[in-house]
């Protein structure tokens, strides 16, 4: 979810920019997550024919359509946080 939100806030984003935005993620996990999101057609990976090569990631239309649903889930979680935490301590 964090990767999707980083890409939703920025148009085209490079690997290191995503890594800076999510400091607790290891490069290996970030790389694997990006590959999975690309395989699921939620993000697009664009490689520029430059030296050195430049790679940027963007949300696909499918990925963009997921963002409002993730926002709704976050809103629900925040609204019900106290209830959920209270039930855990019973």
Secondary structure, DSSP 4 states (H G I P E B T S, - for coil): -HHHHHHHHSSSEEHHHHHHHSTTS-HHHHHHHHHHHHHTTSEEEEEE--SS-EEEEEE-HHHHHHHHHHHHHHHHHHHHHHHHHHHHT-
